[in-house]
Amino acid sequence: MPALTDADFDARVIDAGGLVLVDFWAPWCGPCAKVSPVIEALAAEHAGTLAVAALDVEAHPAAAARHAVLSLPTIILFRDGAEAERLTGAPSAKKIRRALEKHLP
């Protein structure tokens, strides 16, 4: 999954247009490790329709702070640069899919 930084977050997410799913995580976060394979599977399933990337909030805290990420993992779906959906904690694969399906063509 492509890694985002504070420096490129806006260019790759906010200004990118379309649907971009961002997984906000940290290396020490156990629930983040459980959610990551689900996010990667969704990225493969929806390649071409959905861009997916991850932001290590410990290494790049500014982008996380700007988007009020207060717990990990946090998954935010952006549509044309605006937040369209947010999931926090370690949601099940089913819950993530249901949230995403509302926004896919």
N, CA, C and O of each residue as an XYZ file, in Angstrom:
420
protein
N       0.853     -1.165      0.000
C       0.000      0.000      0.000
C       0.909      1.241      0.000
O       1.836      1.322      0.806
N       0.657      2.188     -0.879
C       1.502      3.385     -0.927
C       1.471      4.157      0.393
O       0.423      4.301      1.022
N       2.630      4.643      0.790
C       2.752      5.402      2.033
C       2.660      6.894      1.740
O       3.267      7.402      0.797
N       1.888      7.577      2.571
C       1.752      9.026      2.477
C       2.678      9.694      3.493
O       3.107      9.076      4.467
N       2.973     10.964      3.242
C       3.729     11.772      4.185
C       2.962     13.076      4.412
O       2.004     13.381      3.702
N       3.402     13.833      5.414
C       2.801     15.156      5.621
C       2.987     16.012      4.377
O       2.095     16.775      4.004
N       4.143     15.887      3.736
C       4.481     16.733      2.586
C       3.637     16.440      1.351
O       3.321     17.356      0.592
N       3.266     15.169      1.135
C       2.536     14.846     -0.099
C       1.056     14.508      0.118
O       0.358     14.165     -0.836
N       0.573     14.599      1.355
C      -0.804     14.215      1.651
C      -1.812     14.983      0.795
O      -2.674     14.375      0.161
N      -1.711     16.300      0.773
C      -2.691     17.092      0.022
C      -2.661     16.769     -1.467
O      -3.715     16.630     -2.088
N      -1.478     16.650     -2.043
C      -1.370     16.367     -3.476
C      -1.940     14.991     -3.821
O      -2.586     14.830     -4.857
N      -1.707     14.002     -2.963
C      -2.115     12.631     -3.270
C      -3.510     12.269     -2.789
O      -4.070     11.258     -3.211
N      -4.078     13.093     -1.901
C      -5.410     12.785     -1.366
C      -6.398     13.909     -1.652
O      -7.395     13.692     -2.341
N      -6.142     15.085     -1.142
C      -7.093     16.195     -1.237
C      -7.233     16.688     -2.670
O      -8.347     16.925     -3.136
N      -6.118     16.844     -3.372
C      -6.145     17.369     -4.739
C      -6.261     16.282     -5.801
O      -6.331     16.593     -6.990
N      -6.283     15.024     -5.398
C      -6.253     13.914     -6.358
C      -7.570     13.727     -7.100
O      -7.570     13.260     -8.239
N      -8.679     14.080     -6.485
C      -9.979     13.833     -7.099
C     -10.358     12.369     -6.968
O      -9.507     11.525     -6.686
N     -11.615     12.071     -7.170
C     -12.090     10.695     -7.073
C     -12.125     10.204     -5.641
O     -12.158     10.990     -4.694
N     -12.116      8.878     -5.502
C     -12.173      8.248     -4.191
C     -10.776      7.846     -3.736
O     -10.043      7.169     -4.457
N     -10.426      8.272     -2.534
C      -9.136      7.909     -1.944
C      -9.392      7.443     -0.512
O      -9.919      8.191      0.311
N      -9.013      6.203     -0.229
C      -9.153      5.635      1.102
C      -7.804      5.733      1.809
O      -6.792      5.253      1.298
N      -7.795      6.358      2.987
C      -6.547      6.525      3.734
C      -6.646      5.767      5.053
O      -7.582      5.953      5.831
N      -5.668      4.920      5.280
C      -5.540      4.167      6.519
C      -4.532      4.900      7.404
O      -3.337      4.907      7.112
N      -5.015      5.519      8.489
C      -4.151      6.201      9.451
C      -3.754      5.160     10.496
O      -4.622      4.584     11.152
N      -2.472      4.914     10.657
C      -1.987      3.835     11.502
C      -0.680      4.241     12.197
O      -0.139      5.320     11.956
N      -0.190      3.351     13.061
C       1.116      3.527     13.701
C       1.745      2.139     13.865
O       1.025      1.150     14.002
N       3.063      2.060     13.854
C       3.745      0.768     13.941
C       3.440     -0.012     15.227
O       3.448     -1.242     15.210
N       3.175      0.670     16.320
C       2.924      0.024     17.604
C       1.468     -0.386     17.795
O       1.131     -0.986     18.816
N       0.599     -0.077     16.840
C      -0.846     -0.291     16.961
C      -1.245     -1.701     16.506
O      -1.240     -1.996     15.311
N      -1.585     -2.559     17.457
C      -2.002     -3.924     17.141
C      -3.248     -3.991     16.259
O      -3.243     -4.714     15.262
N      -4.321     -3.259     16.595
C      -5.511     -3.279     15.745
C      -5.228     -2.792     14.314
O      -5.884     -3.230     13.369
N      -4.257     -1.891     14.161
C      -3.892     -1.418     12.819
C      -3.376     -2.571     11.975
O      -3.689     -2.674     10.789
N      -2.577     -3.444     12.598
C      -2.028     -4.598     11.883
C      -3.127     -5.562     11.452
O      -2.998     -6.229     10.425
N      -4.206     -5.641     12.227
C      -5.327     -6.515     11.869
C      -6.138     -5.948     10.702
O      -6.650     -6.706      9.877
N      -6.257     -4.636     10.631
C      -7.068     -3.980      9.598
C      -6.313     -3.873      8.268
O      -6.933     -3.903      7.204
N      -5.020     -3.752      8.316
C      -4.213     -3.517      7.120
C      -4.449     -4.536      5.994
O      -4.592     -4.124      4.843
N      -4.497     -5.849      6.275
C      -4.749     -6.802      5.186
C      -6.121     -6.613      4.520
O      -6.274     -6.843      3.320
N      -7.095     -6.198      5.299
C      -8.432     -5.942      4.743
C      -8.364     -4.758      3.784
O      -8.937     -4.800      2.695
N      -7.665     -3.709      4.189
C      -7.516     -2.518      3.345
C      -6.778     -2.887      2.054
O      -7.161     -2.452      0.968
N      -5.728     -3.685      2.179
C      -4.959     -4.094      1.004
C      -5.818     -4.923      0.050
O      -5.706     -4.768     -1.166
N      -6.665     -5.790      0.574
C      -7.563     -6.592     -0.271
C      -8.562     -5.693     -0.994
O      -8.838     -5.898     -2.176
N      -9.096     -4.714     -0.302
C     -10.023     -3.771     -0.938
C      -9.332     -2.979     -2.042
O      -9.924     -2.716     -3.089
N      -8.092     -2.604     -1.807
C      -7.332     -1.874     -2.823
C      -7.197     -2.710     -4.086
O      -7.353     -2.198     -5.194
N      -6.909     -3.987     -3.924
C      -6.763     -4.874     -5.082
C      -8.104     -5.082     -5.792
O      -8.163     -5.089     -7.022
N      -9.160     -5.249     -5.029
C     -10.496     -5.478     -5.603
C     -11.008     -4.276     -6.389
O     -11.700     -4.435     -7.394
N     -10.671     -3.085     -5.936
C     -11.221     -1.874     -6.536
C     -10.162     -1.030     -7.241
O     -10.307      0.186     -7.368
N      -9.113     -1.678     -7.693
C      -8.049     -0.964     -8.413
C      -8.659     -0.258     -9.620
O      -9.464     -0.838    -10.349
N      -8.279      0.968     -9.818
C      -8.815      1.752    -10.922
C     -10.023      2.593    -10.537
O     -10.315      3.597    -11.187
N     -10.724      2.189     -9.486
C     -11.894      2.916     -9.013
C     -11.607      3.633     -7.699
O     -12.189      4.674     -7.397
N     -10.701      3.053     -6.934
C     -10.413      3.532     -5.587
C      -8.900      3.582     -5.387
O      -8.208      2.583     -5.580
N      -8.399      4.739     -5.002
C      -6.989      4.848     -4.623
C      -6.908      4.581     -3.121
O      -7.760      5.036     -2.358
N      -5.887      3.846     -2.705
C      -5.720      3.501     -1.302
C      -4.293      3.824     -0.887
O      -3.345      3.535     -1.617
N      -4.143      4.428      0.293
C      -2.815      4.756      0.807
C      -2.860      4.715      2.329
O      -3.932      4.669      2.932
N      -1.683      4.732      2.939
C      -1.578      4.677      4.394
C      -0.696      5.809      4.897
O       0.266      6.209      4.240
N      -1.042      6.319      6.078
C      -0.255      7.369      6.709
C       0.147      6.913      8.107
O      -0.709      6.666      8.957
N       1.451      6.803      8.338
C       1.992      6.494      9.660
C       1.901      7.781     10.479
O       2.668      8.717     10.257
N       0.967      7.824     11.419
C       0.721      9.058     12.171
C       1.858      9.412     13.117
O       2.012     10.572     13.497
N       2.644      8.435     13.492
C       3.781      8.705     14.369
C       4.877      9.447     13.600
O       5.498     10.367     14.132
N       5.107      9.054     12.371
C       6.137      9.686     11.545
C       5.638     10.961     10.883
O       6.432     11.849     10.576
N       4.322     11.062     10.658
C       3.738     12.202      9.929
C       2.488     12.692     10.663
O       1.369     12.480     10.194
N       2.674     13.339     11.797
C       1.525     13.726     12.628
C       0.718     14.923     12.131
O      -0.435     15.081     12.530
N       1.280     15.762     11.284
C       0.566     16.980     10.881
C      -0.697     16.670     10.089
O      -1.752     17.244     10.361
N      -0.606     15.771      9.117
C      -1.791     15.419      8.311
C      -2.849     14.760      9.184
O      -4.041     15.018      9.016
N      -2.424     13.911     10.114
C      -3.376     13.264     11.023
C      -4.072     14.306     11.899
O      -5.282     14.230     12.114
N      -3.322     15.264     12.396
C      -3.910     16.314     13.237
C      -4.896     17.171     12.452
O      -5.955     17.528     12.969
N      -4.558     17.504     11.206
C      -5.460     18.325     10.382
C      -6.792     17.638     10.134
O      -7.808     18.298      9.918
N      -6.785     16.303     10.167
C      -8.017     15.549      9.913
C      -8.597     14.954     11.192
O      -9.410     14.032     11.148
N      -8.166     15.496     12.332
C      -8.717     15.128     13.636
C      -8.698     13.626     13.891
O      -9.673     13.058     14.383
N      -7.599     12.997     13.559
C      -7.441     11.573     13.834
C      -7.000     11.448     15.290
O      -5.875     11.798     15.647
N      -7.909     10.941     16.120
C      -7.668     10.875     17.556
C      -7.495      9.458     18.073
O      -7.027      9.265     19.195
N      -7.867      8.460     17.273
C      -7.693      7.072     17.681
C      -7.231      6.265     16.472
O      -7.432      6.652     15.320
N      -6.609      5.138     16.774
C      -6.072      4.294     15.708
C      -6.648      2.894     15.799
O      -6.933      2.413     16.896
N      -6.822      2.236     14.669
C      -6.729      2.841     13.346
C      -7.930      3.727     13.050
O      -9.009      3.556     13.616
N      -7.718      4.662     12.162
C      -8.802      5.466     11.600
C      -8.708      5.324     10.093
O      -7.637      5.474      9.505
N      -9.829      5.038      9.485
C      -9.914      4.883      8.035
C     -10.831      5.986      7.527
O     -11.987      6.087      7.937
N     -10.302      6.808      6.633
C     -11.122      7.893      6.081
C     -11.192      7.737      4.571
O     -10.176      7.573      3.895
N     -12.409      7.791      4.061
C     -12.631      7.790      2.617
C     -12.867      9.231      2.193
O     -13.781      9.896      2.681
N     -12.035      9.699      1.281
C     -12.175     11.051      0.734
C     -12.783     10.951     -0.661
O     -12.377     10.116     -1.470
N     -13.755     11.807     -0.931
C     -14.348     11.900     -2.268
C     -14.074     13.315     -2.757
O     -14.545     14.295     -2.179
N     -13.299     13.398     -3.837
C     -12.929     14.695     -4.409
C     -12.376     15.646     -3.340
O     -12.694     16.835     -3.328
N     -11.551     15.106     -2.451
C     -10.863     15.905     -1.457
C     -11.599     16.150     -0.160
O     -11.019     16.688      0.782
N     -12.865     15.769     -0.087
C     -13.652     15.974      1.131
C     -13.914     14.637      1.818
O     -14.101     13.613      1.160
N     -13.924     14.661      3.128
C     -14.210     13.437      3.874
C     -15.635     12.978      3.579
O     -16.592     13.741      3.717
N     -15.756     11.705      3.168
C     -17.061     11.147      2.852
C     -17.492     10.084      3.860
O     -18.684      9.842      4.048
N     -16.519      9.456      4.501
C     -16.822      8.363      5.439
C     -15.634      8.215      6.377
O     -14.488      8.410      5.971
N     -15.907      7.867      7.644
C     -14.842      7.663      8.630
C     -15.191      6.455      9.488
O     -16.315      6.318      9.969
N     -14.215      5.591      9.667
C     -14.341      4.448     10.563
C     -13.176      4.494     11.543
O     -12.040      4.760     11.151
N     -13.456      4.237     12.810
C     -12.390      4.226     13.808
C     -12.395      2.896     14.537
O     -13.374      2.150     14.505
N     -11.288      2.619     15.191
C     -11.151      1.338     15.864
C     -10.770      0.281     14.845
O     -10.209      0.597     13.796
N     -11.064     -0.938     15.143
C     -10.739     -2.040     14.231
C     -12.036     -2.632     13.685
O     -12.484     -3.683     14.144
N     -12.640     -1.957     12.705
C     -13.907     -2.463     12.169
C     -13.694     -3.779     11.431
O     -12.613     -4.050     10.908
N     -14.737     -4.580     11.400
C     -14.674     -5.851     10.671
C     -14.575     -5.578      9.171
O     -14.897     -4.488      8.700
N     -14.130     -6.576      8.445
C     -14.055     -6.460      6.987
C     -15.440     -6.141      6.427
O     -15.571     -5.342      5.500
N     -16.459     -6.763      6.986
C     -17.830     -6.529      6.524
C     -18.243     -5.074      6.719
O     -18.860     -4.481      5.833
N     -17.911     -4.500      7.863
C     -18.269     -3.109      8.143
C     -17.532     -2.157      7.204
O     -18.112     -1.183      6.724
N     -16.266     -2.434      6.943
C     -15.496     -1.591      6.028
C     -16.090     -1.670      4.622
O     -16.247     -0.649      3.953
N     -16.418     -2.872      4.180
C     -17.006     -3.048      2.839
C     -18.343     -2.317      2.719
O     -18.602     -1.652      1.716
N     -19.189     -2.442      3.743
C     -20.497     -1.758      3.703
C     -20.327     -0.244      3.610
O     -21.037      0.415      2.850
N     -19.396      0.305      4.371
C     -19.155      1.742      4.347
C     -18.644      2.168      2.981
O     -19.037      3.218      2.472
N     -17.784      1.377      2.390
C     -17.192      1.700      1.102
C     -18.183      1.567     -0.045
O     -18.179      2.384     -0.966
N     -19.026      0.552      0.001
C     -19.982      0.290     -1.082
C     -20.927      1.457     -1.337
O     -21.391      1.647     -2.461
N     -21.212      2.230     -0.311
C     -22.113      3.387     -0.466
C     -21.519      4.433     -1.411
O     -22.247      5.269     -1.946
N     -20.207      4.388     -1.619
C     -19.542      5.432     -2.371
C     -18.955      4.966     -3.705
O     -18.526      5.781     -4.522
N     -18.939      3.654     -3.914
C     -18.369      3.133     -5.161
C     -19.406      3.204     -6.283
O     -20.609      3.091     -6.044
N     -18.914      3.393     -7.517
C     -19.861      3.450     -8.647
C     -20.508      2.101     -8.911
O     -21.326      1.976     -9.822
